């Protein structure tokens, strides 16, 4: 692996924006560390450190960095889709459908392959555990919670699927397209809090996160020219909304809260995203200088190659550590006590080591599959109409992983369900949608390579 990382790092084009790669890795790493730190596990169950010590909730204004990942996603999606469009322009045999399905497969392959493996292995393990009569205590909590980070996969799938139409809006209206999405998010909150319209809040899963994604398009075109103003406006807006509106202080969900800034997202979280985007853009120049150093860049390249695998399995590692401690009768101090804080470094180190072992076992699924060899027939001829098939596959995957993030793997034999857009969904149904959607995306994209001078895209 060391030589391949060295080769990849050495072959990096001079035009590549290395800072974007750093932001992708750093944002996922911050989420992982946040989960490990905030989990308040006792023999009786799992709580949240921020609920035990509310004074720590302002830290979420620094550590809730998922908006940065979605911002980076917008930047990368814009470059990728435009690259495919340019190749299609050089090969008139390529259709709009084939470009779309090729784009979906290319962007989702490294996401869905490790996710599918995670879902299948945990689903099989959960079934065996419950058939043997297990599933209580910490095991039951693990089965319920280990899938929760999959909500992020679902949102990211939606961003990829909506990239082509939203990129067109961006190219026509620029900041106006972002303002439209932000305005829609504000309108949803008005209808939710002032008019009491039921279920309308779920629209902000789209409006808030797609607005952050739209900022990535603006970054790709060099349109974020005053990051300090963006950060200041976002911070001021978030402070005002929390101080004078119905929004909680924490930028992550809290147990028992009537209103969460995260699920569903609120206008306050969108303002928080603006502040974070402005802040990371202010750090762009010094970080770029750091990444010119070969060792620093190799580290980022290596981390990018396994980041999604680590993200998927980090809660498995965390619960594995706690399970081992309970099995070995290692005392678990009360959360936020001096003994608990003293134990934090050990728990995080053990979770990191177990995550590294899981990454070593499953990292191969994050590597993109080799493209099929080109044939003498036009590569896009058989792909006519594959765009709708790819869109259907992405939709099924989106619904599947979102449903699984909500229902978990607990209660498989009891028919446990959770509401997904007002429709009850079970874990087996969510797994079936995820697998079926992945197969459709693979099938639609496999034959849709866009030729450019005899090479496959």
Secondary structure, 3 states (H helix, E strand, C coil): CHHHHHHHHHCCCCCCCHHHHHHHHHHHHHHHHHHHHHEEEECCEEEEHHHHCHHHHHHHHHHCCHHHHHHHHHHHHHHHHHHHHHHHHHCCCCCHHHHHHHHHHHHHHHHHHHHHHHHHHHHHHHHHHHHCCCCCHHHHHHHHHCCCCHHHHHHHHHHHHHHHHHHHHHHHHCHHHHHHHHHHHHHHHHHHHHCCCCCHHHHHHHHHHHHHHHHHHHHHCCCCCCHHHHHHHHHHHHHHHHHHCCCCCCCCCCCCCCCCCECCECHHHHHHHHHHHHHHHHCHHHHHHHHCCHHHHHHHHHHHCCHHHHHHHHHHHHHHHHHHHHHCCCCCCCCCCHHHHHHHHHHHHHHHHHHHHHHHHHHHHHCCCCCCCCCCCCCCHHHCCHHHHHHHHHHHHHHHHHHHHHHCCCCHHHCCEEEECCEEEEHHHHHHHHHHHHHHHHHHHHCCCCCECCECC
